[in-house]
Amino acid sequence: MNPGIQKNSFGFHQVANPPSEAELSAYYGQTYFQQERAYSQTYDETELRYRETQLRLRYDLIAPFLPQDPAPSLLDVGCGEGFTLPFFANRGWRVLGADHSDFALRQHHPGYADHFVQGSFGEVLTGLQQRGEHFSVIWLGNVLEHVRDPLALLQGCAQVARPGGLMLIDVPNDFSVLQMAALESGRIDHEFWVALPDHLSYFNADGLRALAVAAGWEHCRTVSDFPIDFNLFHPLANYVEDRKRGSAAHQQRQALEQLLAGISTAKTLDFYEAMANMGVGRSIISVFKLPKP
């Protein structure tokens, strides 16, 4: 294991000496979104349908726990390219995205530039709290693993959630059962999921739940997603051994997750919940509720 990464008191792994807040703000504000990565590319129809399927599954995940609210609202912390904003806006929600940079949003959803606030997450949440703004749902999609102090971020989210409001957290499932088995059996030769300086925390379901509870949230439900790491156990599909196989593995994930969701999103979520309970699946998606006073 990377000696700079240690298991913390919550039970998940974390970088022992993370960059400062100023360094992270500069990195995400000036470099991260502008690099040649997904944020600057275009997506074909297959990818767009897959993203819509992912959002539909997550919406159905939170739906049973949503508070009664005649004017529902969403705060997407770390909105990136902004796909969540039109998904909810088209369902009648008031939406607001927040991120260090508007580069990705303007690339993919420029029409939502007026539904965006730029800045560090701490600054954004403090500003919203001072203005007395509160939201039905706080959305953290592949964000928490990037921040220096995830506990402080979840505490800040609690300050701008409505009583009984929800928080959805989507993070990679790292140092997982499948990853460690693949490493220990020699199917992979390194901890490919360690991504520095981008990822500072490496979550598991229990550790994420303990963190959120410490921040004042109640756990509702946890699921995983498609177990793409199954491919590591097939010599002709191992995308870590040969990076050129990564595209085919992703295409497989797209097709099968859409097939499953097309049969039933409810049954797919039940299937993914069982996998999450076993520590299986590439991501962890958890829903939490802010207790009413």
C-alpha positions in Angstrom: 0.0 0.0 0.0 1.1 3.6 -0.7 2.8 4.6 2.6 1.2 8.1 2.3 -2.3 6.6 2.5 -3.6 5.4 5.8 -6.9 4.1 7.2 -8.6 6.8 9.4 -10.8 6.6 12.5 -13.9 6.3 10.3 -12.6 3.2 8.6 -11.8 4.5 5.1 -8.4 5.3 3.6 -7.1 8.8 3.3 -4.0 10.7 2.2 -1.9 11.4 5.4 -0.5 14.8 4.2 -3.0 16.3 1.7 -2.4 19.5 -0.2 -3.5 22.8 1.4 -6.9 24.3 0.6 -5.1 27.1 -1.4 -3.3 24.5 -3.4 -6.4 22.5 -4.1 -8.4 25.7 -5.1 -5.7 26.6 -7.5 -5.5 23.1 -9.0 -9.2 22.8 -9.5 -9.8 26.4 -10.5 -7.0 26.6 -13.1 -5.9 23.1 -14.1 -8.2 20.2 -13.5 -11.1 21.1 -15.7 -9.0 22.5 -18.5 -6.9 19.3 -18.9 -7.5 17.0 -21.9 -10.0 14.8 -20.2 -13.8 14.1 -20.2 -14.5 17.7 -19.5 -13.4 18.9 -22.9 -14.7 16.1 -25.1 -18.0 15.6 -26.7 -20.2 12.5 -26.0 -21.9 10.3 -28.5 -25.5 9.2 -28.1 -24.6 5.9 -26.4 -22.8 7.8 -23.7 -25.5 10.3 -23.2 -28.1 7.6 -22.9 -25.9 5.9 -20.3 -25.6 9.1 -18.3 -29.4 9.5 -18.4 -29.8 5.9 -17.1 -27.4 6.6 -14.2 -29.3 9.7 -13.2 -32.6 7.8 -13.5 -31.4 5.1 -11.2 -30.1 7.7 -8.6 -33.4 9.6 -8.8 -35.3 6.4 -8.1 -33.0 5.7 -5.3 -33.8 9.0 -3.5 -37.5 9.2 -4.5 -38.9 7.1 -1.5 -37.1 9.3 1.0 -37.9 12.8 -0.5 -39.6 15.2 1.9 -43.0 16.6 1.0 -42.0 19.9 -0.8 -44.2 21.9 -3.1 -41.1 23.6 -4.6 -38.3 21.0 -4.6 -34.7 22.2 -5.0 -31.3 20.7 -5.8 -27.8 21.9 -4.9 -25.2 20.0 -6.9 -21.9 20.5 -5.1 -19.2 19.8 -7.6 -21.5 19.9 -10.6 -18.7 19.6 -13.2 -20.3 19.2 -16.6 -23.7 19.9 -15.2 -25.7 16.8 -16.4 -27.6 16.7 -13.1 -29.0 20.2 -13.5 -31.3 19.8 -16.6 -32.3 16.3 -15.4 -33.9 17.8 -12.3 -34.9 21.1 -13.9 -36.9 19.2 -16.5 -38.8 17.7 -13.6 -39.8 21.1 -12.2 -37.0 21.5 -9.6 -35.1 24.7 -8.8 -31.5 23.8 -9.4 -28.1 25.3 -8.5 -24.7 24.0 -9.3 -21.4 24.9 -7.6 -17.8 24.2 -8.5 -14.3 25.6 -8.6 -14.6 26.4 -12.3 -17.4 26.9 -14.8 -15.2 25.5 -17.7 -16.9 22.1 -17.8 -20.4 23.5 -17.4 -20.0 26.0 -20.3 -18.6 23.2 -22.5 -21.6 20.9 -22.0 -24.6 22.9 -20.5 -24.0 26.6 -21.2 -27.7 27.3 -20.8 -27.3 26.7 -17.0 -24.6 29.3 -16.4 -27.2 31.4 -14.6 -27.8 28.4 -12.3 -24.2 28.2 -11.1 -22.0 29.7 -8.4 -18.2 29.5 -8.6 -15.8 29.1 -5.7 -14.4 26.6 -3.2 -17.1 24.4 -1.7 -16.6 25.9 1.8 -17.0 29.4 0.5 -20.1 28.5 -1.5 -21.8 26.7 1.4 -21.0 29.6 3.8 -22.5 32.1 1.4 -25.7 30.1 0.9 -26.1 29.7 4.6 -25.6 33.4 5.2 -28.3 34.1 2.6 -30.7 31.7 4.3 -30.9 29.3 1.3 -31.9 25.7 1.9 -32.3 22.8 -0.5 -34.4 19.6 -0.6 -31.5 17.6 -1.9 -27.7 18.1 -1.8 -26.0 16.1 -4.5 -22.3 15.1 -4.2 -21.4 13.1 -7.3 -17.7 12.0 -7.4 -16.7 15.0 -5.3 -16.1 13.8 -1.7 -13.0 11.8 -2.7 -11.4 15.1 -3.9 -11.7 17.3 -0.8 -9.2 17.8 2.0 -11.7 17.7 4.8 -14.8 15.5 3.8 -16.2 15.8 7.4 -16.3 19.6 7.2 -17.9 19.4 3.8 -20.7 17.2 5.0 -21.3 19.4 8.0 -21.5 22.4 5.7 -24.0 20.6 3.5 -26.2 20.0 6.6 -26.3 23.7 7.1 -28.0 24.3 3.8 -30.3 21.3 3.7 -33.9 21.6 4.6 -35.0 19.7 7.7 -35.8 16.2 6.5 -33.8 17.0 3.3 -31.6 14.4 1.6 -28.0 14.2 0.6 -26.8 11.8 -2.2 -23.1 10.8 -2.2 -21.5 9.0 -5.1 -17.9 7.9 -4.5 -15.5 5.3 -5.9 -15.4 2.0 -4.0 -11.7 1.7 -3.4 -9.5 -0.8 -1.6 -12.5 -3.0 -2.4 -12.9 -6.8 -2.1 -12.4 -7.2 -5.8 -9.5 -4.8 -6.1 -7.6 -6.4 -3.3 -8.3 -9.9 -4.5 -7.0 -9.0 -8.0 -3.9 -7.4 -6.5 -3.2 -10.3 -4.1 -3.6 -12.9 -6.8 -1.3 -11.1 -9.2 -4.0 -10.3 -11.7 -2.9 -6.6 -11.4 0.5 -5.4 -10.2 -0.4 -2.0 -8.6 -3.1 -0.1 -6.8 -4.6 1.4 -10.0 -7.3 3.2 -8.1 -4.9 5.5 -6.3 -5.1 8.8 -8.2 -3.0 11.5 -6.7 -3.4 14.5 -6.3 -7.0 14.1 -7.5 -8.3 11.6 -4.9 -7.5 12.3 -1.3 -10.0 9.8 0.3 -10.7 6.2 -0.7 -14.1 5.1 0.6 -15.9 2.0 1.6 -19.6 1.8 2.4 -19.1 1.5 6.2 -16.6 4.3 6.4 -18.8 6.6 4.3 -21.7 5.9 6.5 -19.7 6.6 9.7 -18.4 9.9 8.3 -21.9 11.1 7.3 -23.4 10.1 10.7 -20.6 12.0 12.4 -21.6 15.1 10.3 -25.2 14.9 11.6 -26.9 12.8 8.9 -29.0 9.7 9.1 -28.4 6.8 6.7 -31.2 5.8 4.4 -29.9 3.4 1.8 -26.7 2.4 0.1 -26.2 0.7 -3.3 -23.3 0.1 -5.7 -23.2 0.2 -9.5 -22.0 -2.1 -12.3 -19.1 -4.2 -11.1 -16.7 -3.4 -13.9 -13.8 -4.8 -11.8 -15.1 -8.3 -12.6 -13.1 -7.8 -15.8 -9.9 -7.9 -13.8 -10.4 -11.7 -13.3 -10.5 -12.4 -17.1 -7.2 -12.4 -18.9 -8.7 -11.1 -22.1 -10.7 -8.3 -20.4 -8.3 -7.1 -17.8 -8.2 -3.3 -18.5 -5.5 -2.7 -15.9 -3.1 -5.2 -17.5 -3.8 -3.6 -20.9 -5.3 -0.1 -20.9 -6.5 -0.6 -24.5 -9.2 -2.9 -23.1 -10.7 -0.1 -21.1 -13.0 1.1 -23.8 -14.6 -2.3 -24.4 -15.1 -2.7 -20.6 -16.9 0.6 -20.4 -19.0 -0.3 -23.4 -20.0 -3.5 -21.7 -20.9 -1.6 -18.6 -23.0 0.9 -20.6 -25.0 -1.9 -22.4 -25.6 -4.1 -19.3 -26.5 -1.3 -16.9 -29.0 0.0 -19.4 -30.4 -3.5 -20.0 -30.9 -4.0 -16.2 -32.5 -0.6 -15.7 -34.7 -1.2 -18.7 -36.1 -4.3 -17.0 -36.7 -2.5 -13.7 -34.9 0.3 -11.9 -36.3 -0.9 -8.6 -35.0 -4.5 -9.1 -31.7 -3.1 -10.4 -31.3 -1.0 -7.2 -32.1 -4.1 -5.1 -29.4 -6.0 -7.0 -26.9 -3.2 -6.5 -27.9 -2.9 -2.8 -27.0 -6.6 -2.3 -23.6 -6.0 -4.1 -22.9 -3.0 -1.9 -23.5 -5.1 1.2 -20.8 -7.5 -0.1 -18.4 -4.6 -0.9 -18.8 -5.2 -4.6 -19.3 -2.6 -7.3 -17.1 0.2 -8.7 -19.0 2.9 -6.9 -20.8 3.5 -3.6 -24.0 5.5 -3.8 -25.5 6.4 -0.4 -28.6 8.4 0.5 -28.7 10.3 3.9 -31.4 12.4 5.5 -31.0 15.4 7.7 -33.1 14.8 10.9 -35.8 17.2 11.7 -35.4 19.3 14.9 
